[in-house]
Amino acid sequence: MQQKRIVNIQVKPLNVSSGMKIIGEGSFQQKYSRDDNAFYPSYSAILPLIVTVAVNLQDPDGVIAEGPATLDRIDWYLGEYKPANKIAENNPNYEVTTVSGTPVLKVKRNTPVGEPFLLIGEAFYTNPKTGRQESRIEQQLLSTIYYEASLLSLMAGSPTEVIVDPTKINDDPANWQVQLKAILKSGEINLTDDNAVYWWYVKDGKYTRLVTTSDTWLVTTPNADGTFPRTLIVDASRFKNLKLECRAAYKGAADPAPASPTNAALLVQYNVRVDLPVFQNARQIPIAGAYITVKDIGTTKAIKSRCEITAGGRIIENPEKYYNITWKATNADGTSSIIGYGEYIETTVKALGITYTNPVVLEPSVMPKIGSWNVEGSVYNGIGATPAFQFGVNQIADKLGAYLVKCEDGVNVEIIGKLKNNNWMRFEDGTPAPTTVNSAAEDKGYNIMYGWTQTIHTIENAKVGDEVVALFGEEPFEYNGVQSVPIPPTLICPGLPAVVDGKFRSMYFKYRAGDGGSNGLLGITEFNKQDRTYPRTLLNQLTTNDFAIAHNADPTKTIPFAPLMDWHLLNITNALMNKFGTVYLHDPNKFGGGISSNVSVTSENFLKVTNAAYRMGSADSWVYQKLSEQPAFYVDAVGTKKNWNELISNQYPRMECLEIQMALSYAAENNIQPDTSFTFNGGSYQYSNVPGTKTLLEGEMNARLRKVVSLENINVFDASGNPVVVKDITISLQTSAIYGMDLVSADVFQYAGAGIEKVATIQEDGRHLTKVFICLDQPNLTLNKTVEKTSGDFDFESAYDQAGAYTMSNNGYFTDLIRGTRVGTTKKGGLSDNTCYMDTGNGIGVSPIGKKVRIGHRVRGYGYWGVCSARYLNANYPLSLTNAICAGGFQVRLPEGTSSATAQNASGESAAVSE
């Protein structure tokens, strides 16, 4: 019997390349002359721009001759690859036709300046090896720049519209660098650098400002005089979309450079954006378990698949670098659940729940990490502190900043200048900033405020299906059916404010400018220096409101100043959590838990965490304790004991107003290295870099700061009531700045209840139903001082939106936060998880039944507590509760187009001399 032979024949696929090209004369970039109002070249029905997509084939087997493919047709699209954007045959501006048998598009219109558009062509051809029709997609920007025919002109020496495709870039960081060139000309003569001065500007939201060395995407080193060369190099890995302008001026070879450009016509605009190629499809490629038999049901038979993504006519390698891939399993009844993330998924028949009647469909869905979607942020699945995946490059978080603000008439807000990211003693252009106030005569009423100066859009802390998202964009967007909301340009106090002359103030005062501070027990006065200003406490929400709106010309309104809205604080918090890739910012190994009792103290970690250490005699061992702990000695002869939180300052704030940021600014100003002791305004400090962040000396205010106070020979009492002496006490206060923000330093609570009202209705069992009302519109905030109602509703209950409800009962860690709040509805997790610690114990009693009480909204935490974090919430007492551990906060709304919202000091202000 003749045996069959199996012959294995391998056929290699064709290598295909393609590109969009012009047939005949023309250019994808036109020039427009304002002198004669003409386009060069000019396109019309008589003389159109003729474009095609060229496809070239190369056969590794050598069977098919190398060369251009014969095209069946080309489909053309404008702006975006989707059916609605396909160019119709009757479009008067375009003609889909052929030239000498080649499919082409005739462009019969000129492109207006400032209105570039993306032309997309999908070329179809028949693969000569397989006989199947295939396609290639190419895209090209059509744009127009100004051309000056007069003597002086500024011309682009590089494309002004650049699309960076990250899928074509290997791992060499230099490949992300884009060169933008300009050249100043006199007639047709290119001027040398001896006769030309160039300034580069960036469009930052609605404002145009000078490029500075603080811009994280900048590669080029500026000239000594602050101007830049004619070639600017930018790092496209640091942004999604960057709009730049180059301006220029002529100068004599021996003349000094002019201070600023004077000819508005000498201008070239550039746009660089990072975008993925046109997405086509994502499909599951089975690796194991593609076929399930009867015997496999209910077993742990492995099922493994890979997600293959096709975009721009090619399969994307390493797709996880560019796309977030979510795997979903859909049951026969239509219900689905997320079962994993990434290019590969591995599960089992049993885990999927596959049965005779429940065939499960496994499929990937993808979202671009960067590019045209233009959204950044984090997506969490479960309660882990680290997101399942992130979008974007944190460009929006990087837009946060500190600004020196003035408002002299209580109506018009002016930004004097933006402060350097790592040094608030200077404006971003390097000039000194008057951020230290040395005397009352010197005080001009300015405030240092923090936030965004443009409108940002967000889906904030929202639960979307099985996921929790914190997303941001510069334009409105949607995620899985949930719509973003706008954050108006608003700045908040970046720390705890003082009260000076009846108003909240956010400045560093080098004298006693207002109330605040307290002596401790046992004669300890180190945290109540009479020549320093401390945050004002003994506040409640009502007095917080009063001190905030005292800035306004009309103190019955909440514009432009208002009490701190937790919604704005949380948006900044979410952005910084996105920037650093974790909710657990208070990790002792990152920014730390601040002045709290989060961490037990040992001889190994006392240099990293807040603690009090003491020894009775020089030969005794040191005892290390949290602020919540009591030392072995007594404060009086009758046996009274106190914890350290009371001993050192009677619970009042330990840190001065903006002391954290200004001490770190001093370190940056003087190039003090990390983990080196230094003295600032009489205090002893040491800062440490935070792993995984850009450091203080690298240009960002990210650091843990340790302040040390040493005491000697403190008189106390022993257990028998006898006077004794404590030889040494050392108080170590660990604080931090997170991109300049005092976010996890705790110390004392902060009222942040504007715009979020929690109304509890008293129940007999003490588990009071509490409704949560939200107002995101600052002008409509309530200033109602009524705290309780035995009948009827509060006025805001009909004006605000009800966002949810919870039951006052106890405290603990909560997840499933109500959107835009830190109010959780599911008790779960711990201090290091994606949770909020809420204290909602009953602090309002149990009678009379049915009475309504407005519950306070206090954040941060305080020294005695061991649960402090950026998302802490204390909500167990009425908002009228006044206490030494309760500070306040305020914010200012910026109208669109706020004057001088630029990187440089626009006011001519300079800093007073300060030691």
N, C-alpha and C positions, 0 to 999 in steps of 0.2 A: 504494500500500500504506500502510495507516494505521500511524503510528509509535507505539510505546509510550512513555508518559510515566511517569517515576519521581517519586513524590510522597513527600517526607521528612516524616514526622509525628513530632514530639517530644512525649512525654508525661512530665511531671515527676512524680516520686514523691511520695507523701504525706509530710507532716511529722508525726511521731508523738512524743508525749510521754506520760509515765506516772508514776504514783506510788502508793504504798500509803497507804490512808486508812481511818479508822474510820467506821463507819456508826452513828449515834446517839451515846450517851454513852460515855465511857471515855477511857483514856490509855494510850499505849505504856509509860509509866513509872508504876508504882504507888508508893505510900508505905506503909510498915509502921510501926505504932506499937508500941513496946515497953511502953507504959503499959497498953494494953488488948489487946495481942496481936491486932491486927486490920489487914487490908489496906484501903487507901483508893485507888481503888474496889476492891471485892472481886468477883472473877469466879467464876461457878459455872454449872452447867447451867441454872439458872433465869435468872440475869443474866450472860450471857457477854459477852466483848469481841468485837464483830463487825467483821471486817476484810475489805477487798477491795482489788483493784488496779484503779485507774481508768486507762483508756487514752483519750487524746484525739487526734483526727485533724484535720488541716488541709490542705486541697488548694490548692497554689499556683495551679492552673489554675481554681479556683473551680467546678469541676464538681460535686464532692461537698461537701455542706453541712458546715461546721465543727461539731465537737461530739464527744461521747463515742462510742467504738466499742461495738458490741454484742458482748459477750464470749460465746464458745462455752463456755469452761470456764476454771478456774484450778487448776493443780496446785500443791500446797503442800509445802514441805520445811523441815526443822528443822536448823539449824546449817550445813549444806553442801549445795550443789546436786549431788546424786547420787542414783541410784535407791534406794539403801538407806535414804536419809533422807526419802523421800517419805511424807507423812502418809497412813496407811491409813484406810479408811472406818470401821473398827471401833475406832479409837483412842478410849478413853473421855474423854480430855482435850480432844479437838478434834472438830469436826463440819464436814465439807465439805458445804455445802448452798447454797441460793439464798434470797434475800430480795427479794420483788417482782421476780423474774426476773433478779436480779443474782447471779452466783456470789460466795459469801462463805465465810469460815472463822470458825466460832464457837470462841473460846478459852474453855474452861470451867475453867481452873485459874489460880491465882495464881503469880507468879514469885517464888521465894525470894530473899531478899537475898543478894547475892554470887554468884548463879547466873543472870546474864543469858543470853539465848539469841537467836540470829539466826533470824528468820522470813523465808522466801524464798517468793515467789509468782510463778509463770510464767503469765501471762494469755494465752490464745489467742483470736484474733479473725480474721475473714475480711476481707482487704483488698478494699474495694468497687471499687477500680480494676482489680485484677488477678484477683480471684476466688480468690487463694491464701490459705491459712491462714498467719498469722504469729504471732509471740509477743513478749512483753516480760517481762523479769525485773526484779523489784524486791525489795528486802530492807529489813528494819527490826529493830532491836534491841528486845527487850522486857526490862525490868529493873525492879528495885524498890530504893528508897532508904529509909533510916530517917526517921521523922518523930517528933519529940519534942513531946508535948503539954504538957510542963512549961513553966515560965516561960522558961528559956533554951533555944534550939534553934538549930542550925546547918543551914541549908538550901542546897541547890544553886540557884544562879541561872542555870545553863546546863545543857544535857544532860550527864549523867555518863558516858554511853557515846557516843563520837564515832568515826565511821569517816570517814577522809579518803580520798577517791578521787582519786588524782593525775591520772587521765585527764581530769578535769573542771577542772583547774587550769591557767591559762595561765602564761606565763613570768614573771609578776610575783611576786617572792619573798614579798611581803606576803600573797599568797593562801594560803600555807602556814601562816599563823599561826592558831592556835586559841585562843579565849578561854575560860577556865574560871573560873566565878564562884561565890562562896559569899557568904552573908549571915547574920550573927548576928542572931537575933531575940529579943525579950523578949515572949512571948505572940505577938501579931500585929503588933508594932511592929518595924520594921527599925532596928537600931541604927546610928548613924553611926560614922565612923572614930574619933571622939573616945572612944567607949565600947566599941570592939571591937579586938581584936588577933588577927591571923591568922598561922598558920604553915603552910607547905606542905612536904610530905614526898614523896619519891619511893621507890618500892619498887625497890631495886637488887639483883636476884637474890633471895636469901632475906632480905635486910636492908632495913629501912626507915630512911632517913636524911633529914636536912634538905636541901632544895633549896639549891644554892649557885651563885654566879656562875661556877663552873668547869663547870657543866653546859652543854654546847654548844648544847642546844636551848632554853635559857632566853632569853626576850626581855624580860621584865619586869625593871625595875631595883628592887632591894630598898630598903626603908626604911633610914634612917640607923642604926637600932638592930638591923638584921639581920633583922627580920621583913619580911613581904611584904604588899602590898595584898590586898584580898579578890578581886581579879581577877588571875589569872595567865595570861600569854600565852606560849605555847610554839610553837616552830618545828617543824612536823611533818616537814619535809624532813630533819631530823637524827635521826630514829628510825623504828623499825618499830612498836613497841608501848611505850607509856608508861603506867605506873600511878602515880597520884598520890593523896595524901590531903591534905585541908585540915582543920586543927584550929583552934579559936578559944577565946578567953577574954574575959570582960567586964572592963572597968576603968573607974574613975571618970574623968571628963573631966580632972581635975587630977592624977590619980595616975600614977606611972610604969607602964610596961607590965610585966606579969609576965614572968619569965625563961623560962617554958615553960608549955604548956597543962597544966591540972590535971583537967579534966572529960573523961573518956574518951568520954562519950556525945556530945560535940560533935565529930562526925567526919563528913566526906563523902568518899567515894571516887570517883575518876574513872579512866576508862580511855580512852586515845586511841590508835587504831591506824591505820596506813596500809595500805590494802588495795585491790587492784585489783577491778573488778567481776567478777561470776561469769563465768569463762571458758567459751566455748561451742565455738569451733573455730578452726583456722588452716588456710587453704587457699592453694594456689598459683594465682596469677592470671597466665597467660601474657602476655608483652608481645611477644616475638619468638621465632621458631623453634618455634612450637607444633606445626607439622606438618613431619615429616621425610620426604623422598622418597628414592628409590633413589639419585639423583644426589648427595644430601647426605652419604651415608655416607662417613666418612673425610675430610671437609672441615672447614674452620674456620667453617662456618655458625654464626652467633651464636644462642645460646639465652639469653633473658632473661626472668625472672619476678619477680613481686612477692609477698610474703607478706601476705595480708589476714587480720587477726585480728578475730573477733567476740566481744564480751564484754558482759554486761549488756544484751543485746538490741540492741547497736549496733556498728558498725564503729569500731575504735579508730584515731584519727588518730595519726600519728608513732609507730607501735608500737615502734620501737627504743628509745624513751624508757622504756618500761615492761616490755619483754620482751626476753630474749636469744633471738635467732632463729638457729638452726643449720640449714643446708641439707645434706641427705644425698642421695647418689645410690645407688640400690639396683639391682644387676645381676640378670640373670635367674636366677642360681644362688643368690640370696638374700644375697650379700655386699654390704656397703655401706661407704661412706666419706664423711667430711665434706669438702665441697668449698667451703664458704664460710659467712660469717656476715652478718647484717643483713637489712634489709627487702627488699633487691634482691639477686638473684644473676645473674651474667652468666658464661657459659661457652660452649663450642662443642661441636658434634657429635663432633669428633675427641677432644677432651679428655675427654668422658664415656665414650668407648669404645663408642658405639652401633654395632651391626652388625645383620645380618639375624637372627642368633640371640641377640642380646643387647639387647633393648629395655630401656632404662634408665629407672627411675622416679625423678623428681626431686620431693622433697617437703620442706617445712619442719617443724621441730619447735621448740617454744617452751618457755621457762621464765620465770616472772615474775622481774623484777629485785627487786621489793619485794612485801611483802604477806603473804598467808596462808602461803606456804611457809616464811617466817621463817628463811631461810638467807642468809648473806652470804659473800663470798669471790671467788676468781678462778678462771677456767678458761683454760688455756693450750693452744694448738695449735701445735706446733713448739717451737723452742728460744728464741724471742724473749723478751726480758725483760719485755715488756708483755703482759698477758693479752689473749686474744681478746675476752673480755667479763668483767664483774664482776656479782655479785649484791649487793643490799642497800646499806646506807649506812654500813658500818663501825661500827655501834653496839657490836659485841662488841670490836673493837679499842679503841674509846674507853673500854671498861670496864677496860682495863689500868690499873694505877696502882702507885705506890710507897707502902709502909706502914711505919710504925715498929712493930716487933714485939718482944715480950718473952716469955721462957719461963724463969721463975726456978727451977722444980723439975725441968726436963728432961722434963716430961710435958704440962703444960697451956700451950697457946700463946694469947697474948692480943695482939690488935691494939690498940695504944695510940691510933692515929689514922691516917687517910689523909693523905698529904702533898699539897700543892698541885701541880697538874700542871706548873707552870712554876717552882716555887720550893720546894725541899725544906727551906728554913729555916723554913717555916711549915706548920701543918696546914691542911687544906682550909677550915676555918672562919676562917682568918686569924690564929689565935693562934700565937705562936712555938713551934717544935718543937725539942727537944733533940737535934739531928742532928749537932752538932759537939761532940766530946769534948775538953776542954781539958787534962785531967789524969787520972791513974789513979784518984785519989780520986773524981772526978766520973763515972767510967765505971760504968754500971748494967747493962752486958751487953746492951743493946738492939742490934737490927740493922735496917737499912733493906733491905727485901725488896720484890720487884716481881712482879706477875702478876695473876691473877684470884682473887677471893675467893668465887666461886660456881662450880658445875660448868658447864663449857662442853663442847659436843659438836663433834667435828671429823672430817672426812675429810682426812687430813694428807698432802700431797705424794703423792697416789695417782695412778697412771696408770689411767684409766678409758677403755677403748677407745683412740681416737686422741688423747684429751685428757689433760692433767695438771691436777688440781684441788687447791685448798687452800681448803676450805670450813669454815664455822663456824655453829653454831646454839645456841640456848639450850635446845632440846629435841632428842631423838634424831631423825635424819632419814636419808634415803636418796637417793643420786644415781646414776641409771642402774644400779641393782642393787647398788651398793656401800653398805654400812651405816656410819654414823658410829660413833665410839667416844667415851666420856666422858673429859674432862680433869678430874680432881678438883681442888678448890680448893687451889692450890699456889703458893707464892711462891718466887722464886729470887733469888740475888744479882744486882743489876743491873750489876755490874762485877766486877773481880778482887778477891777478898777478902784481908785480912791474916790472920795467925795471932797471937792474943793469948791468953796463958795456955793454950796447947794447943788452942785452938778457932778455927775460922774466924770471922772477924768482917767484917761489911759496914757500916762506919761511916766517917765522916770524923774522923780523929784529928789534933788539932793539937799532938801531941807524939809521941815515938818509943814506940809502944805494943807493937811486936812486931818480929820479924825481917823482913828485906827491904831492898831497895835495895843499891846497890853504887857505889863510886867507879869512874870511868872511868880511862883512861890519860892520861898527860901532865899529871897533877895535877888533872884535871877532877872536881869533887865536887858540881856543881850538881844532880845527880839522886840525891843521897844525903844530903839534909839531916838532921841528927841530931835535929831537932825535928819530924820528919814521919814518917808511917807509910806504907810502900809494900806493894804486894801481895807475898805470900809466894811465892817460886818455889823451885827445887831440889826440886820435888815430882814424884811419880808417881801413878798411879791408886790405889795401895794407901795411900800417906800421905794422899792427898786424902780417901779414905774415912775414915781415922782422925780427921782434923781436923774432919770434918763431924759424925760420930756422937758426938764428944766432948760435944756439947750435950745428948745424951739421958741420962736417968736410968739407962737400961739401955744401955750402949755396945755391946751385941751386937745391938741392933735398929736399924732404919733409920726409926723413927718417934719423934718428929715430924720430926727433922732427918735429912737424908740427903745423900750426895754428889750433885752436880749431874747430873741426868738430861738427856741431850741431847734427849730427846723433848720435855721441857717447854721447853727453850730454843728448839727448832725451832718449836714451836707458837706461841710469842710472836713469833718471827721471821716466820713465815707471816702472822700477823695484821697485823704492821706492814708487810710487803710488800703485803698487801691494802689497808691504809689509804692507802699512798702510791702504789699502782698500778704497782709495778715490783719486779722481783727485783734490779735494778741499783741498790741503795741506796748502794753504794760508788762510784758515779759521781762523779768529781771535781767535777762541777757540782751534785751533790746533797749527800749526807752525807760523801762522800770516802772514801778508802781507809785513813784513819787513819795510825798510826805504822807505815808499811810502805814498800816500794820499788815500789809499783804504777805510779807515774807518773814519767817522766823530768822533770827539773827544768830550767827555763829562767828567764831574767830576766823573762819575762812571767807565769809562773805560780807563782813561788816564794812568793807570799803566800797561796796556796791549798792547797799540798801540803807534806807533811813533807819537810824537806831540811836539809842542812848547807851553809852558805856560808862562804867564807873569802877573805881577801886577805892577801898577804904583807906589803904595805906600804900606806901611806895613799894613794899614787898609783896603786896597782895596781887592776886590775878585779876584781870579785867573781867567784869560781868557785862555781857551784851544783851540788850533787851529791845523789844519793839516799843513803840510809843504807847501801846495799849497796856503794857505790863507795868507792874508796880515794883520799885526797888525794895530791898530788904529794910531800909531805914524808914523813919517816920518823920512827919513834918511838924509835930508838936509833942508835948510831954504826955498827952492823953491818948496817944496811940492812933492818930489819924494818918491814914496812908492815901497816897494819890498816885495816879499813873503819870507817865512822862508827858503825855499830851497836855495834862493840866500843869505839871510842875514847871515846864519851861516857858509857857506863855499863857496859862489859863485858857487854853484851847484857841486863842486868837491866832490869826495868820502869822507864820514865821518869816515868810519872804516878803520883801518890799514890792511895791508896784513895779512890774516889768523888770525886776531884779535879775531874773533868769536870763532874759534876752540881752540885757545890757552887759551883764558879766561875760556872757559868751561873745558879745560884740567886742568887748575890750580884749578878749583873748585873740579874736581874729585880727583886730586892729594892730596888735603887737606881735602877731605871728607866734603866739605861745603854743608850744607843742602839746598834744594830748598827754594826760597822766602826769602833768607837771603842775606843782603847786604854784599859785599866783595870788596876788593881793589886788583887790578892786574896791575902791572907796572904803577901805578899812576892813573889808571882809576877806576871809581866806577861802579859796576855791581850788577846785581841780575838775577838769572835764575829761570825759572819755568818749572816743568814737563809738558809734553804734554799728555793729556788723551789718553789712548789706546795704549801707546807705552812703551817699556822697557826703564826705566829712566837712567839718567846719572850715578847715583850711583849703578844702577843694571847692568851696563856694556855696555850700548850703548849711543852714543852721540846724543841723541834726546832731544832737549830743546829749549825753547824760551829764548833769552838773552836780557836783558834790560841794556843799558848803559845810565848813567845820567850825564849831565854836567850842573853845576849851575853857573850862572853869576850874578853879583851884580853891581848896579849903572852904568848903560849903558846910555851914553849921546845920546839923540835923539832930535827930533823937534816936536812941535805940529802943528795944522792946520794953525796957524797964523805965523809960521816960528820962534817961540820962542824956545830957548833951554830948554829942560826938561830932567828929569832923570827917567829912568825905574828902580824901586827899585830891582826887581828880575826877572830873566829869567831862566827857567829850560828847557833844551832840553832833551827829552827822545827818544832814538833810540831803536826800537824793531827789533831784528834780530833773527836768528834761525840757528840751525844745524839739518839737517835731516839725521840721521845715519852718521853724520860727514860731510855731504855735505852742502855747502852754496848755497841753491837752490832757496829760496824765500825771500831773504833779500833785493832785488832790489838795492837801493842807486843810481847806475848809470847803463847805458846800457852796454852790452858786445857784441862786434863783435864775431860772431860764424859762419861765412859764408863759411868756408872752406868745400868744397864738396857739396855745394848747391848754384847754380847760378840761379839768377832770371833775365832774360833778357826782358826788356820792349821795345816794339816798339811804338814810339810816334804816337798817333792818334790826329786828329784835335779836337775831343770833350773832350780830356783829359782822357778818359777811355782807358788807354793803355793796349793792350794785352801783358801779361807777361808770358813767358814760364819758367818752372821750370826744371832745369837740375840737375841731382844727380850723384855724384861719391862717392862710399863707400870704395874705395881702396886708402888708404893714400899715397902710393908711386906715384900715378898718379894724385895727386892734381895739379891744375894749379896755377902758380905764375905769370900769365900774368898781367901786370899793366895797360893794355888798359881799359879804363872805358867806352868810347863811340865809336860807329862806324856809320858813315853816309852811308856806303855801305859794303856789305859783312857780313860774320859771324865771331864771335869770335872762336878761335881755339878749345875751349872746347865744342862747340856746336856739333861737330862731334865725340868727344871723350867721353863725358858724355851721360848718358841715359836721355831722356826727360821723366819726371815723371808725368807731367800735366801742367796745365795753369790756369791763373785767370786774372781778369781785375782790373787794378788799378783804384780805384774809391773813396773809403772812408774808414772809420774804423768801427769796431764793433766786436762782438763775432761770431766766425765761427766754424762750425762742418764739418764733412766729410773731415777730413784732408787727404792730399795726403800722401800715405804710407811713413813712415820714416821721415816725416817733421812736422812742425807746421803750414803749409800753408793750410788754410781751403777753402772750395769751396761753403759752404752753410751758409748764415748768420742766426744765431739763437742763443738763449740762453743768459746767463749772466755770471757774475764773478764766481758764485758758481757752474756752470755746467761743463759738460765734453766738454769744448770748448777751443778755442785759441783766445785771443784778438789780432786782427791784425789791424795795422795802415798801410793801403796801399793808403793813399791819394796821390794825384799827387804832388810830390816834384821835378819834372824834367821838368816842362813846357810843352808847346804844339807845339814846333817847333825845328828843321825842321821836317816835317811829314816824318815818316819812319826811323828816327834815332833810333839806338839801344843803350840802356843804361843798364849797370849792376847795379842792385838795391842792396843796402846794406841789411845785415841780422843781426839785433841787437835784443838781448834778455834781459831778466830780468825786464826791466822797470827802472824808476828813481823816485826820491823823490817827484816830482811835480805831478806825475800821480796817478790816482785812479783806475787803471786797471791792476796792476802788479800781476804776477803769474809765476809759473814755466814754463808755456807755452806761455808767452807773446811774441809777435813778432812786431818789428818796421821795416817796409819795404817801406818807402815812399820817401827815398832820395838815391842818388847814393852811392855805396860802398866807394867812396872817401870822403864822408862827415867826417869832423874832428870837434870834439866838446869836451868841458870840461866834458860832461856827457857820453862820449864814451870810454870805456875801451876795453881790448882785452882778449885773452885767448890762451892757447897752450896745446899740448898733446904729449905723447911719445908712440911709438909703441914698444911692447916687442916682441922679437923673441921667438919662442917656446923654452922652456927650459932655460929661462933667469936665469942667475946665482943668487943664493941666494934668490930666490923667496919663502921664508919660513917665518914662524911666528917669528923665533928668529932672533936676531941680529947676522948675520953671518960674520961681518967684524971686530969685536972687537972695533967698534966705541963706544964712550961714550959721554955723554953730557957734555959740559962745564958748570962750575958753573954759575948759573944765579940767581939773586935776584928775 
